[in-house]
């Protein structure tokens, strides 16, 4: 079976590198299309993407210790 690319009920797993990578690589235009919104969305996504990386790294370290 292949990976699910889209589902309205899909919830990314912060422990899976593939899910985190997919979120990080998703362009801003996937979240907003209006020119007035792009800058604000880019700023919010920048913070959210950095947080996603930090959570993944933290969870990965925890898994190694356990």
C-alpha positions as CSV (number, residue, x, y, z in Angstrom):
1,X,0.0,0.0,0.0
2,X,1.1,3.6,-0.7
3,X,1.1,6.6,1.5
4,X,-2.1,8.6,1.9
5,X,-1.5,11.9,0.2
6,X,-4.7,13.6,1.2
7,X,-7.6,12.9,3.4
8,X,-10.0,15.3,5.1
9,X,-9.5,13.4,8.3
10,X,-5.7,13.2,8.0
11,X,-3.8,14.2,11.1
12,X,0.0,14.3,10.8
13,X,2.0,12.4,13.3
14,X,4.7,14.6,14.9
15,X,6.8,11.5,15.5
16,X,7.0,10.6,11.8
17,X,9.8,12.4,9.9
18,X,7.8,12.0,6.6
19,X,4.8,13.9,8.1
20,X,7.0,16.7,9.5
21,X,8.9,16.9,6.2
22,X,5.7,17.1,4.2
23,X,4.5,20.0,6.4
24,X,7.7,21.8,6.2
25,X,8.0,21.5,2.4
26,X,4.4,22.5,1.7
27,X,4.5,26.0,0.1
28,X,2.6,28.9,1.7
29,X,0.3,29.0,-1.3
30,X,-1.3,25.8,-0.1
31,X,-2.5,27.6,3.0
32,X,-3.5,31.0,1.4
33,X,-4.0,32.3,-2.1
34,X,-5.0,35.9,-1.6
35,X,-2.0,38.2,-2.0
36,X,-2.9,40.1,1.2
37,X,-2.8,37.0,3.2
38,X,0.4,35.4,2.0
39,X,2.8,37.5,4.1
40,X,0.8,36.9,7.3
41,X,0.4,33.2,6.6
42,X,4.1,32.9,5.8
43,X,5.0,34.4,9.1
44,X,2.7,32.1,11.0
45,X,3.9,29.1,9.1
46,X,7.5,29.9,9.7
47,X,7.0,29.7,13.4
48,X,4.8,26.6,13.1
49,X,7.3,24.8,10.9
50,X,10.2,25.6,13.3
51,X,8.0,24.3,16.1
52,X,7.3,21.1,14.2
53,X,11.0,20.5,13.7
54,X,11.7,21.1,17.4
55,X,8.9,18.7,18.5
56,X,10.1,16.0,16.1
57,X,13.7,16.3,17.4
58,X,12.5,16.3,21.0
59,X,10.3,13.2,20.4
60,X,13.1,11.5,18.6
61,X,15.5,12.1,21.5
62,X,12.9,10.8,24.0
63,X,12.4,7.7,21.9
64,X,16.2,7.0,21.9
65,X,16.3,7.3,25.7
66,X,13.3,5.0,26.3
